[in-house]
Amino acid sequence: MDQLEPFAEIAHQAIVFTEGMALDCGRSLHSLTVAYRTYGRLDADRRNAILICHALTGDQYVAETHPLTGRAGWWSTLVGPGLPIDTDRFFVICANVLGGCMGSTGPRSPHDDKPGEPWGHEFPPVTIRDMVRAQKMLVEHLGIDQLFAVIGGSMGGMQVLEWAATYPEAVFAALPIATAAHHSAQNIAFNEVGRQAIFADPDWCGGEYWRAGAIPARGLAVARMVAHITYLSEAALTRKFGRRLRDATSLTLLGDKFEVESYLQYQGSAFVRRFDANSYLSITRAMDFFDIAAEHGGDLFRAFQGSRTRFCLVSFSSDWLFPTTASREVGNALIRGAANVSFVEIMSDKGHDAFLLDEPDFHRTIAGFLAGCAEHRGLAPRERA
């Protein structure tokens, strides 16, 4: 892979909280920036707001053309006028997470104690709960006391669970998708392989790669490749690539001979053009440390005991990164806590990434749950022009 220039700076829509924010690690940020996008219109009574929480490699551009890649929003098939998350009916908010690299405060932001320099690898450790606190500040800034729903998949689902546990009165409905109440040892192991790949890159430069005008592109690409394998199922990989060769005329040890090799290398190359390595380290660590039960005396049901939030848990049958058993664990805890909960396992052979793809049963589940909650809350649908 050729050396790449650091990706372009973009002026993101954002709000700056000059009072900063205290972090779980015991440190505080002097100032906090939250970059976000909104879709639809907030009703006069401010009861129709939906917060979407993005996954590890996502960002706030959920339903519009991405300013860096030029590609459609990562949930553009789910969010929009007349779609399951209907922006003719709901006011949708999506914020770049704390620690991210698309406008919210993170490793690329100005260092609190070193004027003129970015945080880089010195950015304080953040947690999923820290991310949710930053989102709560944004939601309050928008004048919203209670969200109609909080929705997210994977790491986004972790944020949904944290919202429901930390701010139960602020969440009417919660949809944690393809997620878990804690990261498994296997998932932590995969994240560590990715981090070690970044550390091993000669352009890592001890985490201060910007000083050399470089980025650890090779290491970050390998991290993305490893992670991407976990997002897919064996059936999906076989269906898309099998053992097909790109060039069957020679046998060498070097080069991408199998189509699946070329695909993974493309995924890695595209990723380094839009993501910061220090942000990758920060966010994967936040996922690894996530453990809602540990936050509530070691018993998961206490996190949701007496909750009035309406839950819909969604898993996918071929997801081995966040398997159905992980969603069932959350569901059982919710039941023990006397919460209102429904659970759906979507039959799909697309693996963890199914929540980002065209899965009609999944889309119908989201639309049906939101419609039922809207009826229960008395949110009348808007008449279309």
C-alpha positions in Angstrom: 0.0 0.0 0.0 1.4 3.4 -1.0 1.8 6.0 1.8 -1.3 8.2 2.1 -1.6 11.7 3.1 -3.7 12.4 6.3 -7.3 12.8 5.3 -8.8 16.2 4.6 -10.2 18.4 7.2 -14.0 19.0 6.9 -16.1 21.7 8.6 -18.7 19.5 10.4 -22.0 20.7 12.0 -21.2 20.8 15.7 -21.9 22.3 19.0 -19.1 23.3 21.4 -19.7 22.9 25.2 -17.1 25.3 26.7 -17.7 23.9 30.2 -16.1 20.6 29.0 -17.0 17.2 30.5 -15.7 14.9 33.3 -14.7 11.4 32.1 -15.0 8.1 33.8 -11.2 7.8 33.9 -11.1 10.6 36.4 -9.9 13.3 34.0 -11.8 16.1 32.4 -11.9 17.7 29.0 -11.7 21.5 29.1 -14.0 21.8 26.2 -16.2 19.4 24.4 -17.2 19.4 20.7 -20.1 17.2 19.5 -20.5 16.9 15.7 -23.9 15.8 14.6 -26.5 15.7 11.8 -30.3 15.9 12.0 -33.0 14.8 9.6 -36.7 15.6 9.6 -38.5 18.2 11.8 -38.8 18.4 15.6 -42.5 18.7 16.6 -43.6 21.6 18.8 -44.0 19.3 21.8 -40.5 17.8 21.1 -41.7 14.2 21.6 -40.7 12.8 18.2 -36.9 12.7 18.4 -35.0 9.6 17.6 -31.3 9.3 18.4 -29.3 6.9 16.2 -26.0 5.7 17.7 -23.4 4.6 15.2 -21.1 1.6 15.3 -17.3 1.6 15.5 -16.5 2.6 12.0 -19.6 4.7 11.4 -20.2 8.4 11.9 -23.0 11.0 12.0 -23.6 10.9 8.2 -26.3 8.2 8.6 -28.7 9.2 5.8 -26.9 11.5 3.3 -23.9 11.5 1.0 -20.7 11.1 3.1 -18.4 14.2 2.6 -15.2 12.2 2.5 -16.2 9.1 0.6 -19.0 10.4 -1.6 -21.0 7.2 -0.7 -24.6 7.1 0.5 -25.2 7.3 4.2 -24.6 4.0 6.1 -28.3 3.6 7.0 -29.8 5.4 4.0 -32.0 2.4 3.3 -33.5 2.6 6.8 -33.6 6.4 7.5 -35.6 8.8 5.3 -39.0 9.8 4.1 -41.4 6.9 4.1 -38.6 4.5 5.3 -38.8 2.4 8.6 -37.2 5.3 10.5 -39.5 7.8 8.8 -38.1 11.4 8.7 -41.6 12.6 7.6 -42.7 11.5 11.1 -39.6 11.6 13.3 -36.8 14.0 14.0 -33.6 12.0 13.7 -30.3 12.9 15.4 -27.0 11.2 14.9 -23.8 12.3 16.6 -20.2 11.4 16.0 -19.0 9.6 19.2 -16.6 11.1 21.7 -13.2 9.9 20.6 -14.2 9.8 17.0 -12.5 11.6 14.0 -15.4 13.2 12.2 -15.7 16.4 14.2 -16.4 15.4 17.8 -13.7 15.8 20.4 -11.1 13.0 19.9 -7.4 12.3 19.4 -7.3 14.7 16.4 -8.7 17.6 18.5 -6.5 20.3 20.0 -4.7 19.2 23.1 -5.9 20.8 26.4 -2.4 21.2 27.7 -0.3 21.6 24.6 -1.5 24.6 22.5 -1.1 24.0 18.7 -0.9 20.2 19.0 -3.5 17.5 18.7 -4.2 15.0 21.5 -2.9 12.1 19.5 -2.2 9.0 21.7 -2.4 11.2 24.8 -6.2 11.5 24.4 -7.8 10.4 27.7 -9.4 6.9 27.8 -13.1 7.2 27.2 -15.9 4.8 27.9 -19.2 4.0 26.2 -20.9 5.9 29.1 -18.7 8.9 28.3 -20.0 8.8 24.8 -23.5 8.7 26.0 -23.0 11.6 28.4 -21.8 13.7 25.4 -24.8 12.7 23.4 -27.1 13.6 26.4 -25.5 17.1 26.4 -26.3 17.5 22.7 -29.9 16.3 23.2 -30.5 18.7 26.1 -29.0 21.5 24.0 -31.6 20.7 21.3 -34.3 21.2 24.0 -35.3 17.5 24.2 -36.2 16.1 27.6 -37.2 12.6 26.5 -36.2 10.9 23.3 -38.9 8.9 21.6 -36.3 6.2 20.8 -32.6 5.4 20.9 -31.5 3.0 18.1 -28.1 1.5 17.3 -26.3 -1.6 16.2 -23.1 -3.2 17.4 -21.2 -0.5 19.3 -24.3 1.6 18.7 -26.3 -1.0 20.5 -24.0 -0.7 23.5 -24.7 3.0 23.6 -28.5 2.2 23.4 -28.1 0.0 26.5 -26.1 2.6 28.3 -28.7 5.2 27.5 -31.5 3.0 28.9 -29.4 2.2 32.0 -28.0 5.6 32.8 -30.9 7.9 31.6 -34.0 5.7 31.8 -36.4 8.6 32.1 -35.0 10.1 29.0 -35.7 7.1 26.7 -39.2 6.1 25.8 -38.2 3.2 23.5 -34.8 1.5 23.0 -33.7 -0.7 20.1 -30.3 -2.4 20.8 -29.4 -4.3 17.6 -26.7 -7.0 17.2 -25.0 -6.1 20.4 -24.2 -7.3 23.9 -24.0 -6.0 27.5 -20.3 -6.6 27.5 -17.5 -7.4 25.0 -16.5 -11.1 24.9 -12.9 -12.3 25.4 -12.9 -13.3 21.7 -13.9 -9.8 20.6 -11.3 -8.2 22.8 -8.7 -10.5 21.3 -9.7 -9.5 17.7 -9.4 -5.8 18.7 -6.0 -6.4 20.2 -4.7 -8.0 17.0 -5.9 -4.8 15.2 -4.2 -2.5 17.7 -0.9 -4.5 17.5 -1.0 -4.2 13.7 -1.2 -0.4 14.1 1.7 -0.3 16.7 3.8 -2.5 14.4 3.5 0.0 11.5 6.8 1.9 11.0 4.7 5.1 10.4 3.1 4.7 13.8 5.9 6.9 15.2 4.9 6.3 18.8 1.4 7.7 18.1 2.7 11.0 16.9 2.6 10.2 13.2 1.3 13.7 12.3 4.7 15.1 13.1 6.1 13.2 10.2 3.2 14.1 7.9 2.3 10.4 7.8 -0.3 7.9 8.9 0.2 4.2 9.9 -1.8 3.2 6.8 -0.6 -0.4 6.6 -1.3 -1.2 10.2 -4.7 0.5 10.2 -5.6 -1.3 7.0 -4.7 -4.7 8.5 -6.8 -3.8 11.6 -9.7 -3.1 9.4 -9.2 -6.3 7.4 -9.2 -8.4 10.6 -12.3 -6.6 11.9 -14.1 -6.9 8.6 -13.8 -10.7 8.7 -15.6 -10.7 12.0 -18.5 -8.7 10.4 -19.2 -11.4 7.9 -20.3 -15.0 8.1 -18.6 -18.0 6.4 -21.7 -18.4 4.2 -21.6 -14.8 3.1 -17.9 -15.0 2.2 -18.4 -18.3 0.3 -21.3 -16.9 -1.6 -19.5 -13.7 -2.6 -16.0 -15.1 -3.3 -15.7 -18.9 -2.7 -12.2 -19.9 -3.7 -12.2 -17.9 -6.9 -8.8 -16.8 -8.2 -8.1 -13.5 -9.8 -5.1 -14.9 -11.8 -4.8 -18.6 -12.2 -1.8 -18.5 -14.6 0.9 -18.5 -12.0 1.6 -19.6 -8.4 3.4 -17.1 -6.2 3.7 -16.4 -2.5 3.0 -12.6 -3.1 0.1 -10.8 -4.4 -3.7 -11.1 -4.0 -4.5 -14.2 -5.9 -7.9 -15.0 -4.4 -10.8 -12.6 -4.8 -11.4 -12.5 -1.1 -7.9 -11.2 -0.6 -8.5 -8.4 -3.0 -11.8 -7.6 -1.3 -10.2 -7.3 2.1 -7.3 -5.2 0.8 -9.8 -2.9 -0.8 -11.7 -2.6 2.5 -8.5 -1.8 4.3 -7.3 0.8 1.8 -10.7 2.6 1.7 -10.8 2.7 5.5 -7.5 4.5 6.0 -8.7 7.3 3.8 -11.5 8.2 6.3 -10.4 7.1 9.8 -7.7 8.1 12.2 -5.6 5.4 13.8 -5.6 7.0 17.3 -9.4 7.2 17.2 -9.5 3.5 16.2 -7.4 2.7 19.3 -9.6 4.9 21.6 -12.9 3.5 20.4 -12.0 -0.1 20.4 -10.7 0.2 23.9 -14.0 1.8 24.9 -15.8 -1.2 23.5 -13.5 -3.6 25.3 -14.1 -2.0 28.7 -17.9 -1.9 28.2 -19.7 -4.0 30.9 -23.1 -2.7 32.1 -23.3 -5.4 34.8 -20.1 -4.2 36.3 -21.5 -0.7 36.4 -24.4 -2.0 38.5 -23.0 -4.2 41.2 -22.2 -7.2 38.9 -25.9 -8.1 38.2 -27.2 -7.0 34.8 -30.9 -6.9 35.8 -30.1 -4.1 38.2 -29.2 -1.9 35.3 -32.8 -2.0 34.1 -34.8 -2.8 37.2 -38.1 -1.0 37.2 -37.4 0.6 33.8 -40.4 2.1 32.0 -38.6 2.1 28.6 -40.0 -0.2 25.9 -37.3 -2.4 24.5 -37.0 -4.3 21.2 -33.9 -6.5 21.0 -32.8 -7.7 17.5 -30.1 -10.3 16.7 -29.1 -12.1 13.5 -28.9 -15.9 13.3 -25.4 -15.9 11.6 -23.8 -13.2 13.7 -20.9 -14.8 15.5 -19.4 -11.5 16.7 -22.5 -10.6 18.7 -24.4 -13.8 18.7 -28.1 -14.3 19.6 -27.1 -15.6 23.0 -25.7 -12.2 23.9 -29.1 -10.5 23.1 -30.9 -13.2 25.0 -28.8 -12.4 28.1 -29.9 -8.8 27.9 -33.5 -9.9 27.3 -33.5 -12.2 30.4 -32.1 -9.4 32.5 -34.8 -7.0 31.3 -37.4 -9.6 32.1 -36.0 -10.0 35.6 -36.1 -6.2 35.9 -39.8 -6.2 34.9 -39.1 -4.2 31.8 -41.3 -4.1 28.7 -39.3 -6.2 26.2 -39.7 -8.0 22.9 -37.0 -10.0 21.1 -36.6 -10.9 17.5 -33.9 -13.1 15.9 -33.7 -12.3 12.1 -32.8 -15.4 10.0 -29.9 -14.2 7.8 -26.7 -15.7 6.5 -25.0 -12.3 6.2 -23.4 -12.2 9.6 -23.0 -9.2 11.9 -23.1 -6.7 9.0 -26.7 -7.8 8.3 -28.0 -4.8 10.3 -26.4 -2.5 7.7 -27.7 -4.4 4.7 -31.0 -4.9 2.9 -32.8 -7.3 5.2 -36.6 -6.9 4.7 -37.5 -8.8 7.9 -35.2 -6.5 9.9 -36.7 -3.4 8.3 -40.2 -4.6 9.0 -39.3 -5.2 12.6 -37.9 -1.7 13.1 -40.9 -0.1 11.3 -43.5 -2.2 13.3 -41.9 -1.5 16.7 -41.6 2.2 16.1 -45.2 2.4 14.8 -46.5 0.5 17.9 -44.6 2.8 20.2 -45.8 5.9 18.4 -49.4 4.7 18.7 -48.9 4.0 22.4 -47.4 7.4 23.0 -50.1 9.2 20.9 -47.8 10.3 18.1 -50.1 10.8 15.1 -48.5 10.2 11.7 -48.0 13.3 9.6 -50.0 13.7 6.4 -47.8 13.5 3.4 -47.8 16.3 0.9 
